[in-house]
Amino acid sequence: MKKSIGQFIMELILGGGVILVMAYFFDGVYIKDYKVALLVALVLSILNTVVKPILSFIAFPITLVTLGLFQLVINGFVLSIATSVFAPDFQIESFGLTILCSIFISIFYSFLGIGKDD
């Protein structure tokens, strides 16, 4: 079932909120303001729709061998692409922190139901 534009906008607002909360919890994360957080949520949505499936397909053998743990690295890489798009307004200190932040975002997105196709 397709989402309405209102549902999409609500998910972007919630996603931006998750990004802001992430910056509050982690010292190595800098976000300029809520507008940048909303744009990061939009870019993450686009990257997760377009780039992540391609990376997941290419890395399937590695993901299989690591029993799915390599998916964390793929999520971190997608978040790293988003930070490079918005630098210097959105920064994460290290790749390890980027992976930790991607786990945080995934947990909160799942909890809030963001990105699910009902």
C-alpha angles and dihedrals in degrees: 000000000000123000122241120238089251091056090048092051091047090052090051091051092048090045091051088051091053090051091051092048089050090056089051094053099043121057094203094059121089125187119176098214146321093283091060089047090055091049090048089052089051093048091046089052091052094044092048089052098045113019104030096061090051092050091045091052093049093046096043095113092052091045090051093050092048091046092243098312092114087068086075089060091049091051089049091050091051090050089047090056089053091052091051090052093054102035124167093019093055120033137166117192102222142007091246090057088046090057090047090050091049089054089049092049092047092051094049093043089052091047092051094041094240115163097015118133106220 
